[in-house]
Amino acid sequence: MTTETDAERVAAAVMRCPSVARLSGGTVGEVATYLPGRRVTGVVIRESPSGPEVSVHVVGRYGPTMRQISREIDSAVHSVLPGHRVHLTIDDLDIIDDPTADDAPATPA
């Protein structure tokens, strides 16, 4: 496998996690694997002195606990790259608006 293929496979596996809204590029878009003509946002694979590791940045869905999100992503990454240490950052949470909620400010009668 190449890093290019691995990064794309990791991104696809993470995006299948029900608790993940999307991958995140980090604070200023710095988290990515750069490929010819494109990039895989939110995934960086590298070798470290302690072994291979994957950094993943996501925006989670509101509702599941951080631990649930982490377990889903850890499992997804290990299904693609077993033996890699996973570093997860949850950059934000998406809160799905309730269409039945009345968010309009109250108006005086």
N, C-alpha and C positions, 0 to 999 in steps of 0.2 A: 504494500500500500504506500501511497505517497501522502505527504502532508496535505496536498491539495484535495485528494479524494477523501482523506480522513476528516478534514475540516468540514467539507460539504456533508459527509455522512453524519458527523456529530450534530451539525446544525439541523439536519432533517429529523434526527432522532429526538432532539430536544424540543423541536416544534410540535412533535406528536404528543408531548406531555400535556394532559388536560389542564394543569395548573399554570402553564406558560402562555402568556398573551403574545409575546414576541421576543426575539433576541435583541440585545441592547449593545450599542457601540461604546458604552461607558459615558463618562461626563462630557467629553468632547469628541466622541467618535473614534477614540484611539484603540479600542479593542476590536481587532479584526485580523483575519488571515488574508493577506494581499496576494492575489493571483493575477495572471496575465489578463488584463481587460476587465477584471471584476474583483470583488472581495467578499469574504464570508464574514459578515458582521456578527460580533458577539462571541467568536470562538478563536482561541489562540492555542496552538499545540507546540510544545517545546520540550527539549531535553534539559534536565537539570542534573546537578551532581547526585541527587537522590533518586533519579530515574525519570521516565517520561511523565509529563503532566499536561493537563488540559485546563485552560481557564475559560469559563463560560459566564457571560453576563446576560441576564434576562430581565424582562418586566413580567412579574407574576400576575396572576388573576387574584382579585380580592376574594377571600373566603377561606381557602386552604391555609393551614399554618405554614410558617417558614420551613419547619421541619418536613412537612409533607412535600412542599415544592422541592426541597433539597433532595429528598429520597427519590422522587420521580426523576429528577435530572441526573442524579448519580447513577441510577439504574439505566437510564437511556444512554449515557455516555459509556458506561461499562459494557453495554450490549454491542457497541461499535469498537471500543478500544479497551478491552479487558487489560488490567494491569497498569493503567495510567492513573495517576493521582488526579483527582478532580478538585479544582478551586472554583467555587461558585460565588457570584455576586448577584444579589437581587437588587437591581438599581431602582426599581419602582414597582408599584402595584397599580393595575388598571381596575378602576371601580366602574362596574357596569351600571349605568343609570337605570333606575326602575321607572318604566314608562307610566306606571300608575301613580307615582309619587307627584305631589303638587309642590314643585320647586319655586313657583312664582311667589314673589313677595306679597304679603297681605296688603290689600288696599283698604283704606278706610271706607266705611259704609256711609 
